[in-house]
Amino acid sequence: MGPTAFVTGATSGFGEAITRRFVAEGWRVVACGRRVDRLHALRAELGDAVFPLELDVRDREAVMAAAESFPEEFGPVRVLVANAGLALGLGPADRADLDDWDTMVDTNVKGLMYSVRALVPQMVAAGGGHVVTIGSVAGSYPYPGGNVYGATKAFVAQLALNLRADLVSKGIRVTDIEPGLAETEFSVVRFKGDAEKAAKVYEGVEPIRPDDIADTVWWAVTRPAHINVNRIEIMAECQAFGPFQVVRS
Ligand SMILES: NC(=O)c1ccc[n+]([C@@H]2O[C@H](COP(=O)([O-])OP(=O)(O)OC[C@H]3O[C@@H](n4cnc5c(N)ncnc54)[C@H](OP(=O)(O)O)[C@@H]3O)[C@@H](O)[C@H]2O)c1
């Protein structure tokens, strides 16, 4: 079997599609997430190329241990896809739930930070690798209610650039992929299980699909070795930029 990708958030959406794509291309995947039943279902479906690893990326010790918690034949990891993340709520800053803000920072910022710190040393030791972070257009463009979610994704984009600055001489490539409107379980999570409200987000539009992002990740990691794709911003064709807000008296 081929090289190994370590994919966080492999239980649904982009991470699941990325796992499927890499396995289809002959890679092994250490597939991580909290919903371990889904990881085992992936293993049952895709076979020995998948190693299911129960992991909450907010748990610093667990993430550091995870870098060594897979069978020897899976190591060293060639590609880390730091994908696990979420948005919670869409309330304005004066009413947003502070626990939601904490969870987004703990997952999208600190969880991603731990994942990178845990996996990059084995890439350095192996003399090469590729870190793919999943940011968002929300990290570049503000929208009402995007407050802390967008800020966490701005962190992701900047960390990706700074990682590249640190790792340039070590054969390790870094790419931040920044999707726009995409249909996954993202909105069900954002609206805390309200499937009806989540479905409305995708009503009458053709959003990005998980396979589109899997394709983009695969493209970025299969560029010739002398190229580094720094960042890719990708929107659904139906999506563009909002107007500036002007409040008139
Ligand atoms: N969909 C969009 O419109 C969109 C646009 C731009 C960027 N993104 C970003 O894309 C990434 C993937 O999201 P998605 O759209 O594919 O949503 P999704 O279907 O809800 O998938 C999110 C994944 O993240 C995992 N996750 C969440 N919290 C975790 C934690 N504490 N520890 C480990 N894993 C955790 C979930 O696994 P478990 O719950 O099983 O742990 C799940 O596998 C996120 O970083 C998101 O911010 C999404």
The ligand as a Gaussian input file, in Angstrom:
#p B3LYP/6-31G(d) Opt

LIG

0 1
 N      -19.279000      23.142000       5.014000
 C      -18.874000      24.381000       4.823000
 O      -19.638000      25.251000       4.344000
 C      -17.452000      24.760000       5.165000
 C      -16.909000      25.868000       4.523000
 C      -15.608000      26.239000       4.820000
 C      -14.870000      25.511000       5.724000
 N      -15.430000      24.440000       6.358000
 C      -14.580000      23.711000       7.310000
 O      -14.397000      22.395000       6.839000
 C      -14.051000      21.541000       7.922000
 C      -14.889000      20.289000       7.841000
 O      -16.251000      20.626000       8.030000
 P      -17.426000      19.970000       7.213000
 O      -18.059000      21.032000       6.411000
 O      -16.983000      18.731000       6.546000
 O      -18.449000      19.673000       8.427000
 P      -18.946000      18.323000       9.094000
 O      -19.606000      17.451000       8.098000
 O      -19.725000      18.751000      10.292000
 O      -17.590000      17.620000       9.556000
 C      -16.832000      18.122000      10.636000
 C      -15.845000      17.068000      11.095000
 O      -15.056000      17.629000      12.161000
 C      -15.005000      16.703000      13.217000
 N      -14.850000      17.351000      14.515000
 C      -15.552000      18.373000      15.032000
 N      -15.146000      18.633000      16.287000
 C      -14.144000      17.728000      16.548000
 C      -13.328000      17.468000      17.678000
 N      -13.429000      18.169000      18.815000
 N      -12.409000      16.471000      17.603000
 C      -12.295000      15.747000      16.463000
 N      -13.036000      15.937000      15.368000
 C      -13.960000      16.916000      15.422000
 C      -16.322000      15.922000      13.140000
 O      -16.118000      14.638000      13.703000
 P      -16.766000      14.105000      15.080000
 O      -17.983000      14.956000      15.358000
 O      -17.083000      12.681000      14.824000
 O      -15.679000      14.285000      16.071000
 C      -16.518000      15.818000      11.631000
 O      -15.849000      14.689000      11.135000
 C      -14.249000      22.364000       9.194000
 O      -12.992000      22.817000       9.647000
 C      -15.112000      23.529000       8.715000
 O      -14.928000      24.677000       9.515000
 C      -16.700000      24.036000       6.088000

